[in-house]
Amino acid sequence: MAAAATTLEIRRALATPAADDAQLDALADSVVEIAGVPVDVWAVAATLESRGVRDVDAVKRYGRRDVFDLADEVYERCLQRAPEPQPQAVQRPSRRAAAVTLAKRMARGAFFFVPLGLQIVALVLFGYSMWASVHFNGAQASVIGMAAALSFVVTGGFVQALGYLGPQFREPGKFRLAERVTWSTLGLGMAGALLVGGLVICVQAAVSAYPAGLFRVGLLYYALMASLWLADAALYMLRRYVAMVVATVVGIAAVVALHGGAGLGIYASQWLGLGISVVISLGWIGVVLHRQAVTTRGDLRLARLPRRAALVRAVAPFFAWGALYFLLLLSDRFVGWSAGNFALPVWFRVPYELGLDWALVAVVASLAFLEQTVEEFATRIVPIEERVPARDAHGLHLELTRFYLRNLAACLTLAVGGIAVAWFVLRGLAADGGLGAVGTQVRGAVTPAVFGWGALGYALLAWGLLNATFLFSLLRPWHVAKAIAVAVVVDIAVGLWLSRSGPYWHSVIGLACGAAVFAGATTVLALRALRRADYLYFAAY
């Protein structure tokens, strides 16, 4: 063995002479000049690759097996160039400033609930909103509920794609490209929604599962709601929160004026209200994008979009994540509402929906906190890397893990507290008789059980989403998409098994199981990514 090893070393020396100290020192100098003192070997390898050093170059020019073998030696030389770390005073904001920042971020994170909250307020005050009514019968509620759920799933991928692509061009000031990307994504989203609508029409023509008139009603609701979700996504990406509120309020006001004031039918009133809201949103989007595009100056006006294939590869995991996320949220409803013998294939169950809706209200604060985690991680990772000595990679990983655990503790504390408060409030209102017929459901058997399992599922989902924020920040989107794909399969499988072997509402247990799988898988992936956060963040940005 010793002879064989010696022979191998001789052959290697003859074929690829080892680099001398001057060459390695030159590489170390260039790495430090570009990236500063690297945190670990991964950062060195990434820098070398960015300079065009390939495995073949490592072999032929430097006598090493590959880039990582070369990076081992260069890393040691980089550390020799590291100055002794000086204690740095960490400037911490005052408690008041920190509280104000946290409140602003959580308000932004909770804004997703504001348009939905306005619909609930309208439903309580007037008995109807832009797509719901307390006077709908079971068949009407079932068809419109299915239309809403399908519109969420179909547009979810495009919503996430827009959320990823828009900032990629807006933040560097490439507003002309941002305008083009936004309208292209909205157009593709509507095309995708129409394509799915066409497939649904073909299925209906083949099996006639729904009455023709009711099916056409649901189809129009589906198209309008899909348009509204896409428009709201663009406004959210542009951070035009006031516009979202204005469009929602005007849409609701139109329904109230047309139905309650002019006596127009509920369908036509809601269709017009949805259409008005969509038009206002799209008009606002157009004005904002155009104003920003005309301010583009200098070389930014010459910027071009990457090749279409590259854009598709970049956005694919985010698209998959968006569609699967809404499928995870809604599949338990499809499963539970399709159990039993009713006039329609999927039948809306009020006690079930009430329990899930209130469970979602309970975890709003926990979900809103994710905005704080995203912002804080983005602002702290670089200062942490600069503060921790390059030789102490373990210390860096430990500090990032502690940051993760602190945020996880806060997220789960908000979830548990919100669930407790929401339940006692709901039970109290029901006991006082202030909820009318809803109070009967709250005091029944189904709604409390669905609330409990749904709240558990949503809390676990918040945990998984917290993990996802770290994975997205470190550009590991496929990890998140694969984890939620498995969660969806578990959700549907468990829901089908339990709802067919027991009460229909046991499908909500599938939601809890799927969310648990998502939280568990992403926790493992997030902790692994944080151990390599130095390299992943460096390579990503």
MOQUIBEL-V378485 format. One record per backbone hydrogen bond with DSSP energy under -0.5 kcal/mol. NH is the residue of the N-H (numbers start at 1). CO is the residue of the C=O. If there is no record, write none. Layout:
nh/co
NH/CO
NH/CO
//
This chain:
nh/co
5/1
6/2
7/3
8/4
9/5
10/6
11/7
12/8
13/9
14/10
15/11
16/12
19/62
24/20
25/21
26/22
27/23
28/24
29/25
30/26
31/27
32/28
33/29
34/30
35/31
36/32
44/40
45/41
46/42
47/43
48/44
49/45
50/46
51/47
51/48
52/49
53/48
54/52
58/54
59/55
60/56
61/57
62/57
63/59
64/58
70/66
71/67
72/68
73/69
74/70
75/71
76/72
77/73
78/74
79/75
80/76
81/77
81/78
82/79
90/88
91/89
92/90
98/94
99/95
100/96
101/97
102/98
103/99
104/100
105/101
106/102
107/103
108/104
109/105
110/106
111/108
112/109
113/110
114/111
115/111
116/112
117/113
118/114
119/115
120/116
121/117
122/118
123/119
124/120
125/121
126/122
127/122
127/123
128/122
129/132
134/127
136/133
141/137
142/138
143/139
144/140
145/141
146/142
147/143
148/144
149/145
150/146
151/147
152/148
153/149
154/150
155/151
156/152
157/153
159/155
160/156
161/157
162/158
163/159
164/160
165/161
166/162
168/164
169/165
169/166
170/166
171/167
173/170
174/169
175/173
178/174
179/175
180/176
181/177
182/178
183/179
184/180
185/181
186/182
187/183
188/184
189/185
190/186
191/187
192/188
193/189
194/190
195/191
196/192
197/193
198/194
199/195
200/196
201/197
202/198
203/199
204/200
205/201
206/202
207/203
208/204
215/211
216/212
217/213
218/214
219/215
220/216
221/217
222/218
223/219
224/220
225/221
226/222
227/223
228/224
229/225
230/226
231/227
232/228
233/229
234/230
235/231
236/232
237/233
238/234
239/236
240/235
241/239
244/240
245/241
246/242
247/243
248/244
249/245
250/246
251/247
252/248
253/249
254/250
255/251
256/252
257/253
258/254
259/255
260/255
260/256
261/256
262/257
264/258
269/265
270/266
271/267
272/268
273/269
274/270
275/271
276/272
277/273
278/274
279/275
280/276
281/277
282/278
283/279
284/280
285/281
286/282
287/283
288/284
289/285
290/286
291/287
292/288
293/289
294/290
295/291
295/292
296/293
300/297
301/298
302/299
303/300
311/307
312/308
313/309
314/310
315/311
316/312
317/313
319/315
320/316
321/317
322/318
323/319
324/320
325/321
326/322
327/323
328/324
329/325
330/326
331/327
333/330
334/330
335/331
336/332
337/333
338/334
339/336
342/340
347/337
348/138
348/346
350/348
353/349
354/350
355/351
356/352
357/353
358/354
359/355
360/356
361/357
362/358
363/359
363/360
364/361
367/363
368/364
369/365
370/367
371/368
372/368
372/369
373/369
374/370
375/371
376/372
377/373
378/374
379/375
380/376
381/377
384/380
385/381
386/382
387/383
388/384
392/389
393/391
396/392
397/393
398/394
399/395
400/396
401/397
402/398
403/399
404/400
405/401
406/402
407/403
408/404
409/405
410/406
411/407
412/408
413/409
414/410
415/411
416/412
417/413
418/414
419/415
420/416
421/417
422/418
423/419
424/420
425/421
426/422
427/423
428/424
429/425
430/426
431/427
432/428
433/429
433/430
434/429
435/429
436/433
438/435
439/436
440/436
441/437
442/438
443/439
444/441
447/441
449/445
450/446
451/447
452/448
453/449
454/450
455/451
456/452
457/453
458/454
459/455
460/456
461/457
462/458
463/459
464/460
465/461
466/462
467/463
468/464
469/465
470/466
471/467
472/468
473/469
474/470
475/472
476/471
480/476
481/477
482/478
483/479
484/480
485/481
486/482
487/483
488/484
489/485
490/486
491/487
492/488
493/489
494/490
495/491
496/492
497/493
498/494
499/495
500/496
501/497
502/498
506/503
507/504
508/505
509/506
510/506
510/507
511/507
512/508
513/509
514/510
515/511
516/512
517/513
518/514
519/515
520/516
521/517
522/518
523/519
524/520
525/521
526/522
527/523
528/524
529/525
530/526
531/527
532/528
532/529
533/530
536/532
537/533
538/534
539/535
540/536
541/537
//
